[in-house]
Amino acid sequence: MGSFHIEGGHKLKGTLTPQGAKNEALQILCATLLTDQKVEIENIPDIRDVNKLIDLLESLGVKVQKKGPGHYIFQADEVDLDYLNSPEFHTKGSSLRGSIMIVGPLLARFGTGSIPKPGGDKIGRRRLDTHFIGFEKLGAHFKYDPKTHFYTAKGDKLKGTFMLLDEASVTGTANIIMAAVLAEGKTSIYNAACEPYIQQLCKMMNAMGAQITGVGSNFLHIEGVEKMQGCHHRILPDMIEIGSFIGLAAMTQSEILIKDVGYEHLGMIPSVFSKLGIKIERRGDDLFVPEQEVYEIESFIDGSIMTIADAPWPGFTPDLLSIVLVVATQAKGSVLIHQKMFESRLFFVDKLIDMGAQIILCDPHRATVIGHGRENRLRGIHMTSPDIRAGVSLLIAALSAEGTSVISNIEQIDRGYQNIDQRLNAIGAKIVRSDT
């Protein structure tokens, strides 16, 4: 188990360029299974989860050619369906939550798709019902083996239909879209997720020959086609990493320029950080966060305590609530953080309390943060990263703290952030990676 040793209290200064979006990459990579032609993708992040999925695709028989950093060509012209029954597939597929999204394209193109119960963050219940109910509405038959924990969907002739999703699941929407593009007739999906990741997936599949309209809304219409072709696609900058860098600058009183952020795809992210009192300047497609001595949390018009909650897009993404919570510990004022989607995502606050933060965990979904206003700085401690976003939040806390902190289980951080220690050290951080 690896660890970071962080010497806190240093101001950072410099430029950071966000990696490609992790959540988009996982969907886009699975979509390469929809065609036997070459699909060229740029700006793929070099992170653990994405690399695991690329390895899984290679094991399935997909030809993978690396042209340069983050630049690959994929060709799924010799997919080995027998591999789905192998013990190796069970091991690789269950180690990555994003692997669930191979089922839709495999079902659409080959009439069968299966996956072992996928892994990922331990942040609460993350059910897969939306995926398989959608496949069933398209005419597939679903089977779950409780002994082997395998999910299987089979359907030789998928047919378009109307469906109202029981939740606006991002991965569920992506999986159903990928199954529907090759189905016979028209599919309409209401209450579809409409995050930029989904918009990008639809943009890519339309370039591959799909006929998808309503992109960017929660009501998608898909006219099935007989065959998909190759295309070229570039992945967006990772908006979660951009939000993390904004929080990092505020917590460490640093001056940071964040380059090429794809501002039109950031949604509410800049405005939510502004509610915490953080100054952000837009410079073209860059964001500049100046050094701030103090930042003060706003209150509502009636004077009541500010509440920041997650919601389906275009609401605030749940992946940044952990960052917002940490940043609030050094703000002036109080805020209620309401994590609606996952019941275990706030359970890392005990580590922040040990560092000296004033946080009241109201229940599994809500925490009240009483900001120090920098009057009492956090102190370095030894802690363990429970998931990707909490891990980076703890890293930001450690960089702002007095003394040295140690974060164990940094493999969780590596799942979502590319060479984060090297990139932050280049602008003044003091992080030492240990593999023991």
ABEGO torsion letter per residue (X at the ends): XBBBBBBBGBBBBEBBBBBBBAAAAAAAAAAAAABABBBBBBGBBBBAAAAAAAAAAAAAGBBBBBAEBGBBBBBBABBBAAAAABAAAAAAAAABAAAAAAAAAAAAAAGBBBBBBBBEBBAEBBBAAAAAAAAAAAGBBBBBBAAAGBBBBBBABBBBBBBBBABBBAAAAAAAAAAAAABBEBBBBBGBBABAAAAAAAAAAAAAGBBBBGBGBABBBBBBBABBBBBBBBBBBBAAAAAAAAAAAAAAGBBBBBBGAGAAAAEAAAAAAAAAGBBBBBBEABBBBBBBABBBBBBBAAGBBBBBBBBBOABBBAAAAAAAAAAAAABBEBBBBBBAABAAAAAAAAAAAAAGBBBBBABAABBBBBBAGGABBBBBBBBBBABAAAAAAAAAAAAABBEBBBBBGAAAAAAABBGAAAAAAAAGBBBBBBAX
